[in-house]
Amino acid sequence: MDAVVKSLSARTAQANADKIKSERPSREEAEAAVRTLIRWAGDDPNREGLVDTPKRVARAYEELFRGYGQDPAPVLERIFEEVEEYGEIVLVRDISFHSHCEHHMLPFIGKAHIAYYPNEGVVGLSKLARLVDVYARRLQTQEAMTVQIIEAIDHALKPRGVAVMIEAEHLCMSMRGAQKEGASTITMQFSGAFKADPNEQMRFISLVRGASASQG
């Protein structure tokens, strides 16, 4: 039953993605929308400093949100099985990223830390950083991004366990609203051996913080 539900969910998600893609506005419509926002903010989109801003914003959005055109599956598809039976923890920490809050479309900037216990092999270390980028280059919540990363690794590598920690500062909190500059948000998600054993969670956190597990 779970497999059927997941299959139906995947088909629904793909159908929604195809619909959004088919209904995607043209570049001209996007640029017109930027001009409208400039006018709404109280400025003149035809003045010298702003006349080319709609074009620049459209180009910037293509880069900032390129994750919508990227499939995370190929990023992790090449697995190295000949690793001399290595089965200990693999940790990549301090993966820098920038994303945009889906609530206010303002940036949140931070670092991701990813660990896993290999089972059927390992993936190139740079691939984990690329995976973070795929999901970060979309409108996001930090909580959802944390879950998306761990689920992608679980699905592709089938490891004995995965741990993901994300630390970020949200400009929607520091620039507006509460206006608390420097406040950071931490999210964590665990699977497999990490989820089952609190000691493994503490080991992961200790390694991320730069201390050895024995000192944790």
Stockholm file with secondary structure:
# STOCKHOLM 1.0

chainA/1-216         MDAVVKSLSARTAQANADKIKSERPSREEAEAAVRTLIRWAGDDPNREGLVDTPKRVARAYEELFRGYGQDPAPVLERIFEEVEEYGEIVLVRDISFHSHCEHHMLPFIGKAHIAYYPNEGVVGLSKLARLVDVYARRLQTQEAMTVQIIEAIDHALKPRGVAVMIEAEHLCMSMRGAQKEGASTITMQFSGAFKADPNEQMRFISLVRGASASQG
#=GR chainA/1-216 SS CHHHHHHHHHHHHHHHHHHHHHTCCCHHHHHHHHHHHHHHHTCCTTSTTTTTHHHHHHHHHHHHTGGGGCCHHHHTCCEECCSTTCCSCEEEEEEEEEEEETTTCCEEEEEEEEEEECSSCEECHHHHHHHHHHHHSSEECHHHHHHHHHHHHHHHHCCSEEEEEEEEEEHHHHTSTTCCTTCCEEEEEEEHHHHHCHHHHHHHHHHHTTCCGGGC
#=GC SS_cons         CHHHHHHHHHHHHHHHHHHHHHTCCCHHHHHHHHHHHHHHHTCCTTSTTTTTHHHHHHHHHHHHTGGGGCCHHHHTCCEECCSTTCCSCEEEEEEEEEEEETTTCCEEEEEEEEEEECSSCEECHHHHHHHHHHHHSSEECHHHHHHHHHHHHHHHHCCSEEEEEEEEEEHHHHTSTTCCTTCCEEEEEEEHHHHHCHHHHHHHHHHHTTCCGGGC
//
